[in-house]
Amino acid sequence: MTDFFDFSLGRDFWLYRLGQLLSLLGSSCGGIALAWWVLDKTGSAAQMSAVIAPAMAVRVILLPLMGPLADRFPRKRLILIADLWRFVCSAAIAAMVWFDRYDAVLLTTIYALSAVGGALFSAAASAIVPQLVDRAQLQKALRQTQAVDSLASVAGGVLGGVVVSVTGVFGAFLADALSFLASSASCAAIRVSTRPAGAEGAASFSRWRADLAGGVRLIRRTPVLFWICVVAMFMNLAASPLGIVLPVLVKQGRGLPAWFLGSLESSMGLGAIVGAVTVGALLARLRSHRLTITALAMMGVGIAILPRVPNVLLPLSVLFWIGIAATWANIPLNTQISLTVPDSHLARVGAIMAFLCGGIAPLGVAGAGLLISALGLNAAMVLMGLVLIALTPLLFLIPRFGEFMNATPEEAASFLTRHYPEALASPVPTSSP
């Protein structure tokens, strides 16, 4: 078990987490408002997919391109830019609602532009936490990060559902926009330097291209990271329609109000909190790679049975189960990646891995409406869960997966040099005769 708020992690860590807590609360309001507004105006799951999928694609494509920037410039500065960019985009959507102008093309464009800021934020955020805490506290910091994010999911689901029900979608979009302003102010107060290690030298296109190539080369020459990405890619494809399926299940399948959709998201967040609080005790008794694989299978089971459970309380219980499982899988994996990859490469490697893991997920979102139309809502969710369960055992086949997941911080620091010394080696320049 771990304290829910461990203030030994320091002022800068908690300033960063406070800012992200506020922006996550706002994003929960905005996410529920977006689904509700599109379904209100169109009644179409396919139309909701058409709005969300392009933004996902933009984020996935830009993320690896943003990674080298986060290994070259102070990560705090990039997060500030990303938060202010997303404030402008969220305010623009709120203005559309205020003037009652539903334009699918304009909405899709603005939402996709917001994803540009999301990609920049994700690239910097993937590597800033190790700069805010001591290396020995990294796993604790990641547990706290997951716990606070989950708290935001719990509170945000309730808050978003209530705000949409009481003030309408305009109030929810406005809260989303203002949360990014608050987040940027909190991040600006961080004192520690967040300039990446090895970031000396002038920035240029050739330097950016070399940094990007270096991140790709590290993953390509590290089979354990590469094959984790490949398996995760297809898992995310299977699970990605869930963001479309849940609003359709609530609004059209069960005829329930917006606050119930918020309650489902809150239930998943509550499960993630329980997962973050208990993962330390589980890892003391169960090897890390076995916990990760078991948790992923649990997620598949939860998705498969969700449409079959009756009444109101059981869906909440299933989402709670899925939240626990997702946290048990993510915390050990993210910890080992952060411990293994050097800080000089961490942002770009994290961004490229996120691109590989989620690269085809927008196809799942784009096809969610078609899948529901072809199979029906219940059959589509069962298929998603069964595919996720079937993919999980493939992790056992990844070379050195168990050693990678179970390495101590000291062993992880030397993992690449011991097993893949060529991963960090720069290519030898050739000279013309």
C-alpha positions in Angstrom: 0.0 0.0 0.0 1.1 3.6 -0.5 -0.1 6.9 1.0 -2.5 8.5 -1.4 -0.7 11.9 -1.2 3.0 11.5 -0.4 4.3 15.1 0.0 7.9 13.8 0.4 8.0 13.9 -3.5 8.5 17.7 -3.2 7.0 21.0 -4.2 7.7 20.9 -7.9 6.2 17.5 -8.4 3.0 18.5 -6.6 2.7 21.8 -8.5 2.9 19.8 -11.7 0.4 17.2 -10.5 -2.0 20.0 -9.3 -2.0 21.6 -12.7 -2.6 18.3 -14.4 -5.4 17.5 -11.9 -7.2 20.7 -12.9 -6.8 20.1 -16.7 -7.9 16.5 -16.4 -11.0 17.6 -14.5 -11.7 20.1 -17.3 -11.0 17.5 -20.0 -13.5 15.1 -18.4 -16.2 17.8 -18.6 -15.2 18.5 -22.2 -15.2 14.9 -23.2 -18.7 14.2 -21.9 -19.9 17.5 -23.4 -18.5 16.6 -26.8 -20.2 13.1 -26.9 -23.5 14.5 -25.6 -23.5 17.5 -28.1 -22.8 15.3 -31.1 -25.3 12.7 -30.2 -27.9 15.4 -29.4 -27.4 17.1 -32.8 -27.0 14.0 -35.0 -28.0 10.9 -33.0 -25.2 9.0 -34.8 -22.3 7.0 -33.4 -20.7 7.1 -36.8 -20.7 10.9 -36.6 -19.2 10.9 -33.2 -16.4 8.6 -34.6 -15.9 11.0 -37.5 -15.3 13.9 -35.0 -13.0 12.0 -32.6 -11.0 9.8 -35.0 -9.2 12.6 -36.9 -8.0 14.2 -33.6 -6.7 10.9 -32.5 -4.9 10.4 -35.8 -3.3 13.9 -35.5 -2.1 13.2 -32.0 -0.7 9.8 -32.9 1.1 11.1 -36.0 2.5 14.2 -34.3 3.5 12.6 -31.1 6.8 11.0 -32.3 7.6 14.2 -34.2 7.2 16.2 -31.0 9.4 13.8 -29.0 12.7 15.2 -30.1 11.6 18.7 -29.1 11.0 17.5 -25.6 14.6 16.1 -25.6 15.9 19.4 -26.7 13.9 22.2 -25.0 12.8 22.6 -21.3 9.9 20.4 -20.8 8.1 22.8 -18.6 8.1 25.4 -21.4 6.6 23.0 -23.9 3.8 22.0 -21.4 3.0 25.7 -21.0 2.7 26.2 -24.7 0.6 23.0 -25.0 -1.8 24.1 -22.3 -2.3 27.6 -23.7 -2.9 26.1 -27.2 -5.5 23.8 -25.9 -7.2 26.7 -24.0 -7.7 28.5 -27.2 -9.2 25.5 -29.0 -11.5 24.6 -26.1 -12.7 28.2 -25.9 -13.4 28.1 -29.7 -15.6 25.0 -29.2 -17.4 26.7 -26.3 -18.1 29.7 -28.6 -19.6 27.3 -31.2 -22.0 26.0 -28.5 -22.8 29.5 -27.2 -23.8 30.7 -30.7 -25.6 27.3 -31.3 -23.6 26.7 -34.5 -23.1 22.9 -34.9 -20.9 22.5 -37.9 -19.3 19.0 -38.2 -16.4 20.1 -40.3 -15.5 23.1 -38.1 -15.9 21.0 -35.0 -13.7 18.3 -36.3 -11.1 20.8 -37.4 -10.9 22.6 -34.1 -10.8 19.3 -32.2 -8.0 18.1 -34.4 -6.1 21.3 -33.8 -6.5 20.8 -30.1 -4.8 17.4 -30.6 -1.7 19.2 -31.7 -1.4 20.7 -28.3 -2.2 17.3 -26.8 0.7 15.7 -28.7 3.2 18.4 -27.6 2.0 18.0 -24.0 2.2 14.2 -24.1 5.8 14.3 -25.5 7.0 16.6 -22.7 4.9 15.0 -19.9 6.3 11.5 -20.7 9.7 12.6 -19.5 9.2 15.4 -17.0 8.4 13.4 -13.9 11.9 11.8 -13.6 13.2 15.4 -13.5 11.0 16.4 -10.6 11.9 13.6 -8.2 15.0 11.5 -7.2 15.5 8.3 -9.2 14.9 6.2 -6.1 11.4 7.8 -5.8 10.4 7.3 -9.4 8.1 4.3 -8.9 6.5 6.1 -6.0 6.1 9.2 -8.1 4.5 7.2 -11.0 2.1 5.5 -8.5 1.2 8.9 -7.2 0.7 10.2 -10.7 -1.6 7.3 -11.5 -3.5 7.9 -8.3 -4.0 11.6 -8.9 -5.0 11.0 -12.5 -7.5 8.5 -11.3 -8.8 10.9 -8.7 -9.3 13.3 -11.6 -11.2 10.6 -13.5 -13.5 9.9 -10.6 -14.2 13.5 -9.8 -14.2 14.5 -13.5 -16.7 11.9 -14.4 -19.1 13.1 -11.7 -18.4 16.8 -12.4 -18.7 16.4 -16.1 -22.0 14.6 -15.9 -23.4 17.0 -13.4 -22.2 20.1 -15.3 -23.7 18.8 -18.6 -26.9 18.0 -16.9 -27.2 21.3 -15.0 -25.6 23.9 -17.2 -25.6 22.2 -20.6 -22.7 21.5 -22.8 -21.6 25.2 -22.9 -20.8 25.2 -19.2 -18.8 22.0 -19.6 -16.7 23.3 -22.6 -16.1 26.5 -20.7 -14.8 24.6 -17.7 -12.5 22.6 -20.0 -11.0 25.8 -21.4 -10.5 27.5 -18.1 -8.8 24.4 -16.7 -6.0 24.7 -19.2 -5.4 28.3 -18.0 -5.2 27.1 -14.4 -2.9 24.2 -15.4 -0.5 26.6 -17.2 -0.3 28.9 -14.2 0.6 25.9 -11.9 3.2 24.6 -14.3 4.8 28.1 -14.6 5.5 28.0 -10.8 7.8 25.0 -11.1 11.4 26.0 -10.1 13.6 23.0 -11.0 15.3 23.0 -14.4 13.5 20.8 -16.8 16.1 21.1 -19.6 16.9 17.6 -20.8 20.2 16.0 -20.2 22.5 16.3 -23.3 20.5 19.1 -24.8 23.5 21.3 -25.5 23.9 22.7 -28.9 21.7 24.8 -31.2 18.4 23.5 -32.3 18.0 23.0 -36.0 16.1 20.8 -38.4 19.1 18.5 -38.9 19.4 18.2 -35.1 15.7 17.4 -34.8 16.0 14.8 -37.6 19.0 13.2 -36.0 17.3 13.1 -32.6 14.2 11.5 -34.1 16.4 8.9 -35.9 18.2 8.2 -32.7 14.9 7.4 -30.9 13.7 5.2 -33.7 17.1 3.4 -33.8 17.0 2.7 -30.0 13.6 1.1 -30.2 14.5 -0.9 -33.4 17.6 -2.2 -31.8 15.9 -3.1 -28.5 13.6 -6.0 -29.3 11.9 -6.0 -25.9 10.6 -2.4 -26.5 9.8 -2.9 -30.1 7.7 -6.1 -29.6 5.9 -4.6 -26.6 4.8 -1.8 -28.9 3.6 -4.2 -31.6 1.5 -6.3 -29.2 0.2 -3.1 -27.5 -0.7 -1.7 -31.0 -3.2 -4.4 -31.6 -4.5 -4.4 -28.0 -5.2 -0.7 -28.3 -7.0 -1.3 -31.7 -9.3 -3.8 -30.0 -10.0 -1.5 -27.0 -10.1 1.9 -28.8 -13.9 1.8 -29.7 -14.7 1.8 -26.0 -14.8 5.7 -26.0 -17.5 5.6 -28.6 -19.3 2.6 -27.3 -19.9 3.9 -23.8 -21.8 7.1 -24.7 -23.9 5.0 -27.2 -24.6 2.4 -24.5 -25.7 5.0 -22.0 -27.7 7.4 -24.2 -29.1 5.1 -26.8 -28.8 1.6 -25.4 -30.0 2.3 -21.9 -31.7 5.7 -22.3 -29.9 7.1 -19.3 -28.8 10.8 -18.7 -25.4 12.4 -19.0 -24.6 11.9 -15.3 -24.6 8.1 -15.7 -22.0 8.4 -18.4 -20.0 10.5 -16.0 -20.6 7.9 -13.3 -19.2 5.1 -15.5 -16.0 7.2 -16.1 -15.8 7.9 -12.4 -16.2 4.2 -11.6 -13.2 3.4 -13.9 -11.2 6.2 -12.2 -12.1 4.9 -8.8 -10.8 1.4 -9.8 -7.6 3.0 -11.1 -7.1 4.6 -7.6 -7.5 1.3 -6.0 -5.1 -0.2 -8.5 -2.5 2.5 -7.8 -2.8 2.1 -4.1 -2.5 -1.7 -4.2 0.0 -2.3 -7.0 3.0 -1.8 -4.6 1.8 -4.6 -2.3 1.0 -6.9 -5.3 4.5 -6.3 -6.8 6.0 -7.4 -3.4 4.3 -10.8 -3.9 3.9 -11.2 -7.6 6.5 -10.9 -10.4 5.9 -7.7 -12.4 5.5 -9.3 -15.8 2.9 -11.8 -14.5 0.9 -9.0 -12.9 1.0 -7.0 -16.2 -0.2 -9.9 -18.3 -2.9 -10.9 -15.8 -4.2 -7.3 -15.6 -4.5 -7.1 -19.4 -6.5 -10.3 -19.5 -8.8 -8.8 -16.8 -9.4 -5.8 -19.0 -10.5 -8.0 -21.8 -12.9 -10.0 -19.6 -14.4 -6.8 -18.3 -15.0 -5.3 -21.8 -16.5 -8.6 -23.0 -19.1 -8.9 -20.2 -20.0 -5.2 -19.9 -23.0 -5.3 -22.4 -24.3 -8.4 -20.7 -24.7 -7.1 -17.2 -28.1 -5.9 -16.3 -29.4 -2.8 -14.4 -27.3 0.2 -13.3 -24.9 -1.0 -10.5 -23.3 -3.9 -12.4 -21.9 -1.8 -15.3 -20.4 0.5 -12.7 -18.8 -2.5 -11.1 -17.4 -3.8 -14.4 -15.8 -0.3 -15.2 -14.4 -0.4 -11.7 -12.8 -3.7 -12.5 -11.4 -2.4 -15.8 -9.9 0.6 -14.0 -8.0 -1.6 -11.5 -6.7 -3.8 -14.3 -5.5 -0.9 -16.5 -3.5 0.5 -13.6 -2.0 -2.8 -12.6 -0.7 -3.1 -16.2 0.4 0.4 -16.8 2.4 1.3 -13.7 5.0 -1.5 -13.8 5.5 -1.1 -17.5 5.9 2.7 -17.4 8.2 2.5 -14.5 10.5 0.1 -16.2 10.6 2.2 -19.4 11.5 5.3 -17.4 14.2 3.5 -15.5 15.7 1.8 -18.5 15.8 4.6 -21.1 18.3 7.4 -20.5 16.9 10.9 -19.8 18.6 12.1 -23.0 16.4 9.8 -25.0 13.3 9.4 -22.8 10.9 11.9 -24.3 11.5 10.9 -27.9 11.5 7.1 -27.1 8.3 7.6 -25.0 6.7 9.5 -27.9 7.7 7.0 -30.5 6.5 4.1 -28.4 3.2 5.9 -27.9 2.9 6.3 -31.6 3.6 2.6 -32.2 1.3 1.5 -29.5 -1.6 3.7 -30.6 -0.8 4.1 -34.3 -3.8 2.2 -35.5 -6.2 3.0 -32.7 -7.8 5.8 -34.7 -8.9 3.1 -37.1 -10.7 1.4 -34.3 -12.4 4.7 -33.3 -13.3 5.5 -36.9 -14.8 2.0 -37.4 -16.6 1.9 -34.1 -19.9 3.2 -35.7 -19.6 0.7 -38.5 -18.9 -2.1 -36.1 -21.9 -1.3 -34.0 -24.1 -1.0 -37.1 -22.9 -4.3 -38.5 -22.8 -6.5 -35.3 -24.9 -4.6 -32.8 -23.7 -2.9 -29.7 -23.5 -6.0 -27.5 -21.7 -8.2 -30.1 -19.2 -5.5 -30.9 -18.2 -5.2 -27.2 -17.9 -9.0 -26.8 -15.6 -9.1 -29.8 -13.4 -6.3 -28.5 -12.9 -8.1 -25.2 -12.2 -11.5 -26.7 -9.6 -10.1 -29.1 -7.9 -8.4 -26.1 -7.8 -11.6 -24.2 -6.4 -13.6 -27.2 -3.6 -11.1 -27.7 -2.4 -11.0 -24.0 -0.4 -14.3 -24.0 1.8 -13.0 -26.9 3.7 -10.9 -24.3 5.2 -14.2 -23.0 6.9 -14.6 -26.4 8.7 -11.3 -26.3 12.5 -11.8 -25.8 13.7 -10.8 -22.3 10.2 -9.5 -21.4 10.3 -11.0 -17.9 13.9 -9.8 -17.2 13.0 -6.3 -18.4 9.8 -6.1 -16.3 11.4 -7.5 -13.1 14.7 -5.6 -13.2 15.6 -3.5 -10.1 16.4 0.2 -10.7 20.1 -0.6 -10.7 19.7 -3.4 -13.2 17.3 -1.3 -15.3 19.9 1.5 -15.6 22.4 -0.9 -17.3 19.8 -3.1 -19.1 20.5 -1.5 -22.5 24.3 -1.5 -22.2 24.3 -5.2 -21.0 21.9 -6.6 -23.6 21.6 -4.1 -26.5 24.8 -2.0 -26.5 24.3 -1.0 -30.1 20.9 0.7 -29.2 22.6 3.9 -27.9 25.4 3.9 -30.4 25.4 6.7 -32.9 25.9 5.7 -36.6 29.5 6.1 -37.8 29.6 8.9 -40.4 31.0 7.8 -43.7 33.2 10.1 -45.8 33.2 10.4 -49.5 36.3 9.1 -51.3 
